[in-house]
Amino acid sequence: MAFLHKILRTSVYIVEDDRDFLRVLKQVLARGVENHKIFSFNSADDLLDQLKSQAVKKIQRNIIIISVSAHARDTNSVFETIEAIKQYLLNTHVILLYNPGELETEEMELYQAELVVDDIITKNNFARLRIQNSIRRILSRDDFQWRRKLLWVSAAIASFFLVTTALFYFIT
């Protein structure tokens, strides 16, 4: 089942205004994620404009790495921006980045961040490694779900042929 990485294309959308952090993150992802495309944007508005203009493939994984400070002009917070992005992208996983003291717990509880965001990571010296590990965990979990669906389909097909064979055996 290692071929799922070749079937399912992964698009990584990075919304970050810090050029140095973005450059380091692209280098880490170039080595850490297989069969992917990396798109980088300076603001969430640029990402939403891009998504409105492009058609997204059905069998595709999307990972969004977005900073807390990068919310669209039509929204009040990053969580509303994430909900707007999820309207355009199917099978979307979100990694939220924040500087220490930038994200308040009241805002996280208000938007129920654990339902919207897959991982919340503090920007520090270890952030790039934590992002890489988070992406690997997301891809592994997504591959497991696909394998489980394929197992159910193959079990249903095998059961169909077994029942059909039994019926033909007893009919003739």
C-alpha positions, 0 to 999 in steps of 0.5 A, spaced: 500 500 500 505 504 499 503 506 492 498 511 495 503 516 495 503 516 488 496 516 487 494 521 492 497 528 490 498 532 496 498 540 495 501 544 501 499 551 501 503 555 506 501 562 508 506 566 511 509 573 511 516 571 514 520 570 508 526 566 512 521 562 515 518 560 508 525 559 505 527 554 511 520 551 511 520 549 503 527 546 504 524 541 509 518 540 505 522 538 499 526 533 503 520 530 507 514 529 503 513 525 497 509 527 491 507 534 493 506 541 490 508 547 495 504 553 494 506 559 498 502 565 499 504 572 503 496 573 505 490 569 506 487 573 501 492 571 495 490 564 497 483 565 497 483 568 490 487 563 487 482 557 490 477 561 487 480 561 480 482 554 480 479 547 480 481 542 485 481 535 484 477 530 487 482 525 489 487 530 492 490 531 499 491 538 501 495 541 507 494 548 509 500 551 514 497 558 516 499 563 521 495 566 526 496 573 524 494 571 516 487 572 516 483 574 510 480 581 510 473 579 510 473 575 516 475 576 523 479 571 525 484 565 522 479 560 524 473 564 520 479 564 514 480 556 515 473 555 514 472 559 508 478 556 505 475 549 507 469 551 502 474 550 496 478 545 498 476 538 499 480 533 504 483 539 507 488 538 513 490 545 517 497 546 521 496 553 525 503 557 527 503 562 532 508 566 535 508 566 543 503 570 546 499 571 539 494 566 540 489 566 546 485 560 549 479 564 549 479 564 542 481 557 541 475 555 545 470 560 542 472 556 535 473 549 538 480 549 535 481 542 535 475 541 530 478 546 525 485 545 526 489 538 526 496 541 529 497 548 533 505 549 533 509 555 536 514 558 532 521 557 535 527 553 533 524 547 533 517 549 529 520 546 522 521 539 525 514 539 528 511 541 522 515 536 518 513 531 523 505 533 523 505 532 516 508 525 516 503 524 521 497 527 517 499 523 511 500 516 515 493 517 518 490 519 511 493 513 508 490 509 513 483 511 512 484 510 505 487 503 506 481 501 510 476 504 505 479 499 500 479 493 504 472 494 505 471 495 498 475 488 496 471 485 502 464 487 499 467 484 492 470 478 495 463 476 498 459 478 492 463 473 488 463 468 494 455 468 494 454 468 486 459 462 486 455 458 491 448 460 488 450 458 481 453 451 485 446 450 488 442 452 482 446 447 477 
